[in-house]
Amino acid sequence: MVRRLLSFALVAACCWQAAPAAGRVAVKAGTLIDGAGGPPVRNVVILIEDGRITTVGAAVSIPRDTKVIDLSKATVMPGFIDAHTHLTGRYIGEGVNWEDALVRDLPQSDAIRGVRNARLTLEAGFSTVRNVGAHDFSDIALRDMIAQGVVAGPRILAAGHALGITGGHCDENGYRPGMFDPDIKHGIADSPDEARAAVRYQVKHGADVIKICATGGVLSEGDAVGVEQFTLEEMKAVVETARMAERKVAAHAHGTEGIKTAVRAGVSSIEHGSMLDDEAISLMKEHKTFLVPTLMAQEAVERQAKENILTGLRQQKALFIAPMGRESFRKAVRAGVRVALGTDAGVFAHGTNGHEFTLMVRYGMDPMKAIVAGTASGAELLGLSGEVGMVKQGLRADLVAVTGDPLADIKILESVSFVMRDGEVIKNLVN
């Protein structure tokens, strides 16, 4: 993992621009929430040099010849982290024939849409994301173009193709035989040996993280939302192979038994976790598995079902799973399961990611803990605690600011006024 982190740090250093912002910058923060969960601190100065935080404190002298950014009327926090995005490709309802985009759109279309979505995500305050599945390695192309300074966006940990079984949630179902019959190169695996090969193929082509579909899903055709798909042996093969390549595994899992199997197999995070029971929660706590709840996705598919954007089996699954997901989140929070913010952006429009904070608080999480879920906890899950997730000496100068107190009104995180990434100001609407 040390080698992977060092390699990632070198790539991330050049994201958004060819290099981090040069020179010294001082940010005057009216209130600082540092991402670690401690109490807010008033009148803090954050000194930044060459894209890194050098000093943080309430009694810090600002050296001469330092550019000063006055956020003394704002609340400053670390750049946010979204641990579950799909930046490339169409989102639901975008344009005509969105359901058949796979066989209608050119492969290049996904990456081009990703350029727009990456910019919207960054401007919403999310300076780091984990992209958990894309066609044709479009997320890896986007990651690299951001890293080379060609386009603007968050630093990305990319998965390439998500891995699943033939006919499962990560497959493309509903087409006539022969039109789309993917193999391990597209992430489809039906045995432990094929699972190992699928992991290795994603890693070969640049995947930073491995995503699996442990259960059925809402938007797939022909599978029940909660049914277990990969076997324990297959999931163990994925996790062991990924670990050998110094990658973590994220598991899409709605159904109870699939959640338990994925946790026992050693995945780092359960995505969605919509049907948690007491045993599943106990296992997650025992294995220190993160829950990435994607409450925005649940809200979105429920709305789309009621508006008949989703129809048929998809509509039925959305109406069934959304309320269960909210209740599972409440139970997990009460039990002390570790939570990292993730939205599933791509099920809905990008750039609205901050609404996940609102939903986490609405369904039982303390506002400060919700902020930590989107900062320090997200960094821990992604293996980037030494780089991002807190306003701390030595870490990257990723900052967001809002006018107001998010601990009193978490909804203000849906409209950030200031965004900095690697010391470079991306957005500044603070008066």
C-alpha distance (Angstrom), angle and dihedral (degrees) to the residues before:
residue distance angle dihedral
M1 . . .
V2 3.79 . .
R3 3.78 90.6 .
R4 3.82 91.3 48.1
L5 3.80 92.9 49.5
L6 3.77 93.2 48.5
S7 3.77 90.2 48.8
F8 3.80 91.4 48.5
A9 3.79 91.9 47.8
L10 3.79 90.9 55.6
V11 3.81 91.7 50.9
A12 3.80 95.0 43.0
A13 3.78 92.1 51.9
C14 3.78 91.1 72.0
C15 3.79 97.7 44.1
W16 3.82 119.9 126.6
Q17 3.79 89.7 7.1
A18 3.79 130.6 30.6
A19 3.83 85.3 -103.0
P20 3.80 137.5 4.5
A21 3.76 117.0 -81.9
A22 3.78 107.9 -74.4
G23 3.79 125.6 -135.0
R24 3.77 132.9 29.5
V25 3.78 125.3 -50.7
A26 3.79 130.2 -177.9
V27 3.79 119.9 -157.9
K28 3.80 116.5 -161.1
A29 3.80 106.9 -151.5
G30 3.79 118.6 -163.9
T31 3.82 87.9 -159.1
L32 3.78 127.6 5.9
I33 3.80 124.8 -153.1
D34 3.80 100.5 -174.9
G35 3.82 99.6 -162.6
A36 3.79 94.8 -117.0
G37 3.81 94.0 95.1
G38 3.78 99.3 -107.7
P39 3.81 123.3 132.9
P40 3.81 118.0 -75.3
V41 3.80 116.1 -92.9
R42 3.78 123.7 -144.4
N43 3.81 127.8 -134.3
V44 3.79 100.0 8.0
V45 3.79 127.8 171.3
I46 3.80 119.0 -147.4
L47 3.79 114.8 -162.5
I48 3.80 116.5 -157.1
E49 3.77 130.0 -172.0
D50 3.81 125.8 -178.7
G51 3.78 92.2 -14.2
R52 3.82 96.9 -50.2
I53 3.79 131.2 102.2
T54 3.80 109.4 -114.1
T55 3.83 102.2 173.2
V56 3.82 136.9 12.3
G57 3.78 122.7 -175.7
A58 3.76 150.4 118.3
A59 3.81 94.7 -115.8
V60 3.78 102.6 40.7
S61 3.78 121.5 142.6
I62 3.78 115.8 -135.8
P63 3.81 111.8 -131.9
R64 3.77 120.5 -129.7
D65 3.79 118.0 -93.4
T66 3.82 91.1 32.2
K67 3.78 121.5 136.1
V68 3.82 108.6 -124.1
I69 3.81 123.7 -148.7
D70 3.78 110.4 -165.9
L71 3.80 112.2 -144.8
S72 3.80 92.8 149.5
K73 3.81 90.9 129.4
A74 3.79 93.8 49.2
T75 3.80 141.7 71.4
V76 3.80 112.4 -115.4
M77 3.82 124.9 -154.5
P78 3.79 137.8 165.3
G79 3.78 118.0 -81.2
F80 3.79 108.9 -82.7
I81 3.81 124.6 -109.1
D82 3.80 124.1 -144.4
A83 3.81 109.1 -163.3
H84 3.81 96.1 -170.4
T85 3.80 120.6 47.2
H86 3.78 139.6 137.7
L87 3.79 102.1 -157.2
T88 3.79 98.3 170.8
G89 3.78 127.6 65.6
R90 3.77 131.9 27.1
Y91 3.76 122.7 -46.0
I92 3.78 120.1 -134.4
G93 3.78 112.6 -68.4
E94 3.80 94.5 10.4
G95 3.79 106.8 138.1
V96 3.78 128.9 -30.1
N97 3.80 122.9 -46.7
W98 3.81 92.2 16.1
E99 3.80 90.3 156.0
D100 3.81 90.8 61.0
A101 3.80 98.0 42.0
L102 3.80 90.2 119.3
V103 3.80 92.4 67.3
R104 3.80 97.9 30.7
D105 3.81 106.1 43.4
L106 3.78 124.3 73.6
P107 3.82 114.0 -117.2
Q108 3.80 89.7 -113.7
S109 3.81 91.0 59.5
D110 3.79 92.6 72.6
A111 3.79 94.3 55.4
I112 3.81 92.3 45.8
R113 3.80 91.4 52.6
G114 3.76 86.9 47.3
V115 3.80 90.5 62.1
R116 3.80 89.8 60.4
N117 3.80 93.3 43.2
A118 3.80 93.7 48.0
R119 3.79 91.8 54.2
L120 3.81 92.2 48.1
T121 3.80 90.5 49.6
L122 3.79 93.5 50.2
E123 3.81 92.5 47.5
A124 3.82 88.2 52.6
G125 3.81 87.7 62.5
F126 3.80 99.9 -98.8
S127 3.79 105.8 129.1
T128 3.83 95.9 168.9
V129 3.79 129.4 38.7
R130 3.79 139.1 173.1
N131 3.80 109.8 -138.7
V132 3.80 107.1 -153.9
G133 3.77 105.3 -166.0
A134 3.78 140.5 -4.4
H135 3.79 139.0 164.2
D136 3.80 123.5 -104.5
F137 3.83 93.1 3.9
S138 3.80 88.8 -74.4
D139 3.82 91.0 147.4
I140 3.80 90.6 55.7
A141 3.81 91.0 50.5
L142 3.81 89.3 49.9
R143 3.80 91.8 47.6
D144 3.77 91.4 52.5
M145 3.81 95.2 46.4
I146 3.81 89.7 51.9
A147 3.80 89.9 47.5
Q148 3.81 90.9 51.8
G149 3.80 92.4 49.6
V150 3.81 94.2 -114.5
V151 3.82 93.5 123.2
A152 3.80 135.1 11.3
G153 3.77 123.4 -107.3
P154 3.79 147.4 108.3
R155 3.78 121.9 -62.0
I156 3.78 105.7 -92.3
L157 3.77 135.0 -146.7
A158 3.80 100.9 -160.3
A159 3.80 131.0 -159.0
G160 3.78 102.5 -167.9
H161 3.81 107.5 -153.5
A162 3.79 117.9 6.0
L163 3.81 112.6 -124.5
G164 3.80 124.0 -121.8
I165 3.80 146.7 138.4
T166 3.79 127.5 -82.4
G167 3.79 106.5 -81.0
G168 3.79 93.2 10.6
H169 3.78 133.7 119.8
C170 3.81 93.8 -79.5
D171 3.81 92.5 49.9
E172 3.81 124.7 82.6
N173 3.79 106.3 -114.6
G174 3.77 134.6 179.6
Y175 3.81 98.2 53.0
R176 3.79 124.1 113.7
P177 3.82 115.2 -92.0
G178 3.78 112.5 -81.5
M179 3.80 96.3 22.5
F180 3.79 94.8 92.4
D181 3.79 117.8 2.5
P182 3.82 105.1 153.8
D183 3.79 126.7 -164.2
I184 3.80 135.8 -165.0
K185 3.81 90.8 -60.1
H186 3.80 86.8 65.5
G187 3.80 92.6 41.5
I188 3.82 100.3 -98.4
A189 3.80 113.1 138.0
D190 3.80 132.6 166.1
S191 3.80 104.2 -177.5
P192 3.80 139.3 31.6
D193 3.80 90.4 -98.1
E194 3.79 92.5 51.1
A195 3.81 89.6 46.0
R196 3.80 90.1 55.3
A197 3.78 91.2 48.3
A198 3.81 92.0 48.6
V199 3.81 91.5 52.6
R200 3.79 91.6 48.8
Y201 3.78 91.8 49.7
Q202 3.82 92.4 53.1
V203 3.81 90.9 47.1
K204 3.81 90.9 47.7
H205 3.79 89.4 58.1
G206 3.78 96.6 46.4
A207 3.82 110.2 -83.3
D208 3.83 114.0 163.1
V209 3.81 93.9 -170.6
I210 3.79 135.6 19.4
K211 3.81 121.0 -127.4
I212 3.80 122.6 -163.1
C213 3.78 133.5 -175.8
A214 3.80 105.2 -132.2
T215 3.81 94.3 173.2
G216 3.76 141.5 15.0
G217 3.77 121.2 -76.0
V218 3.77 144.2 -146.9
L219 3.79 101.5 -107.9
S220 3.80 100.0 41.5
E221 3.79 121.7 96.5
G222 3.77 123.3 -118.4
D223 3.81 103.0 8.2
A224 3.77 130.7 98.3
V225 3.80 112.7 -115.6
G226 3.78 96.7 -121.9
V227 3.80 104.5 37.0
E228 3.79 119.3 120.4
Q229 3.81 113.0 -115.9
F230 3.81 116.4 172.7
T231 3.82 113.7 51.7
L232 3.79 122.6 -124.2
E233 3.82 90.2 -104.7
E234 3.81 91.5 51.9
M235 3.80 92.7 47.9
K236 3.80 91.3 47.9
A237 3.80 89.1 51.8
V238 3.80 89.8 53.0
V239 3.80 94.1 47.5
E240 3.81 94.9 45.2
T241 3.81 93.1 47.6
A242 3.79 92.0 46.4
R243 3.79 91.3 48.4
M244 3.80 90.7 53.2
A245 3.80 87.3 55.0
E246 3.84 90.8 46.6
R247 3.80 93.8 -112.0
K248 3.79 130.5 131.3
V249 3.80 125.0 -133.7
A250 3.80 126.2 -129.3
A251 3.80 116.6 -162.9
H252 3.78 124.2 -152.0
A253 3.80 100.3 -145.8
H254 3.80 129.7 162.0
G255 3.81 101.4 156.8
T256 3.78 124.2 77.3
E257 3.80 100.1 -124.7
G258 3.78 93.3 44.2
I259 3.80 89.9 52.1
K260 3.81 91.4 52.4
T261 3.80 93.0 46.7
A262 3.80 92.0 49.6
V263 3.80 92.2 49.4
R264 3.80 91.5 48.5
A265 3.80 89.1 49.7
G266 3.81 89.5 57.6
V267 3.80 106.3 -108.3
S268 3.80 116.4 166.4
S269 3.79 96.8 -135.0
I270 3.77 142.7 16.4
E271 3.79 111.2 -139.4
H272 3.84 114.3 -146.9
G273 3.84 96.9 -9.5
S274 3.79 90.2 -164.2
M275 3.82 100.6 164.4
L276 3.80 105.5 42.5
D277 3.77 119.7 164.3
D278 3.80 127.6 -173.4
E279 3.81 93.4 -90.6
A280 3.80 92.3 50.8
I281 3.79 90.6 50.2
S282 3.80 91.2 48.1
L283 3.81 91.0 50.5
M284 3.80 92.0 49.3
K285 3.78 90.9 52.0
E286 3.81 92.0 46.2
H287 3.83 92.7 50.3
K288 3.83 93.4 37.4
T289 3.79 89.2 -124.4
F290 3.79 117.0 171.3
L291 3.78 123.0 -127.5
V292 3.80 114.6 -141.0
P293 3.82 99.0 -169.2
T294 3.85 103.5 -172.2
L295 3.79 92.6 -157.2
M296 3.80 90.2 170.1
A297 3.80 90.5 61.1
Q298 3.80 91.0 51.7
E299 3.78 91.0 49.3
A300 3.81 91.5 46.3
V301 3.81 98.2 49.8
E302 3.80 91.1 45.5
R303 3.81 89.7 53.4
Q304 3.81 92.2 44.5
A305 3.80 90.0 51.1
K306 3.79 92.6 50.9
E307 3.81 90.1 48.4
N308 3.83 91.5 48.7
I309 3.79 92.6 -118.7
L310 3.78 83.6 122.6
T311 3.78 113.4 46.8
G312 3.79 139.3 177.0
L313 3.78 118.1 6.9
R314 3.82 92.4 -7.4
Q315 3.79 89.9 56.4
Q316 3.80 92.1 49.1
K317 3.79 93.0 48.4
A318 3.81 93.1 48.6
L319 3.80 93.5 52.5
F320 3.81 90.4 46.0
I321 3.79 100.0 48.4
A322 3.83 105.2 37.1
P323 3.83 98.3 72.5
M324 3.80 90.5 42.0
G325 3.80 90.4 53.7
R326 3.78 92.4 53.4
E327 3.79 92.3 50.2
S328 3.81 91.5 47.3
F329 3.79 89.5 52.9
R330 3.81 90.8 52.3
K331 3.81 90.6 51.1
A332 3.79 93.0 47.2
V333 3.81 92.7 50.2
R334 3.79 92.5 48.5
A335 3.80 90.1 49.8
G336 3.80 94.5 49.7
V337 3.81 99.8 -113.1
R338 3.80 111.4 167.4
V339 3.80 110.6 -103.9
A340 3.81 131.2 -162.0
L341 3.78 121.2 -173.0
G342 3.78 116.3 -108.2
T343 3.78 128.3 159.0
D344 3.82 110.1 -174.1
A345 3.80 88.2 -129.9
G346 3.76 105.8 -168.5
V347 3.79 91.5 58.7
F348 3.82 81.5 74.3
A349 3.80 135.4 11.3
H350 3.79 118.5 -53.9
G351 3.79 122.5 -118.4
T352 3.81 93.8 46.5
N353 3.82 93.8 88.3
G354 3.81 94.3 120.7
H355 3.80 89.7 73.9
E356 3.81 87.6 77.2
F357 3.82 88.8 72.5
T358 3.81 89.2 55.6
L359 3.79 92.7 50.7
M360 3.79 94.2 46.7
V361 3.80 90.1 55.1
R362 3.81 92.4 42.4
Y363 3.78 90.5 56.0
G364 3.76 98.8 47.8
M365 3.80 113.9 -70.4
D366 3.79 123.2 125.7
P367 3.84 110.7 -114.4
M368 3.80 94.0 -120.3
K369 3.80 91.3 49.3
A370 3.79 89.6 49.6
I371 3.81 90.1 54.4
V372 3.80 90.4 48.7
A373 3.82 88.9 50.4
G374 3.79 87.5 58.2
T375 3.81 95.5 44.1
A376 3.82 125.6 21.7
S377 3.81 96.0 16.6
G378 3.77 91.8 48.8
A379 3.80 89.8 50.8
E380 3.81 90.7 50.7
L381 3.79 92.5 50.9
L382 3.81 91.6 49.0
G383 3.81 92.4 47.0
L384 3.80 92.2 -115.3
S385 3.79 103.5 112.7
G386 3.80 90.8 124.7
E387 3.80 91.8 53.9
V388 3.81 112.5 35.2
G389 3.79 143.6 -0.1
M390 3.81 101.0 75.9
V391 3.78 139.8 55.4
K392 3.75 95.0 -117.7
Q393 3.78 139.1 134.9
G394 3.79 111.8 -83.7
L395 3.79 97.0 18.9
R396 3.77 126.2 111.2
A397 3.77 116.1 -80.6
D398 3.81 96.9 -112.2
L399 3.79 108.7 148.8
V400 3.78 138.8 165.5
A401 3.78 128.5 -172.0
V402 3.78 136.4 -165.6
T403 3.77 132.5 -172.5
G404 3.77 104.0 -118.3
D405 3.78 139.3 24.9
P406 3.82 114.5 -62.1
L407 3.80 90.5 -167.6
A408 3.79 88.2 63.5
D409 3.82 95.8 37.2
I410 3.79 113.6 16.9
K411 3.81 90.7 -176.4
I412 3.81 91.2 78.2
L413 3.82 87.6 75.1
E414 3.80 86.3 73.1
S415 3.84 88.6 71.2
V416 3.79 112.1 39.5
S417 3.79 117.8 -172.0
F418 3.80 100.7 -159.2
V419 3.78 134.3 33.9
M420 3.81 128.0 -177.7
R421 3.79 125.1 178.1
D422 3.79 122.5 -172.1
G423 3.80 88.2 -15.4
E424 3.81 93.2 -53.9
V425 3.82 116.9 120.7
I426 3.79 108.4 -127.8
K427 3.80 98.9 171.6
N428 3.80 133.5 8.0
L429 3.78 120.4 177.7
V430 3.80 95.6 147.9
N431 3.79 111.3 125.0
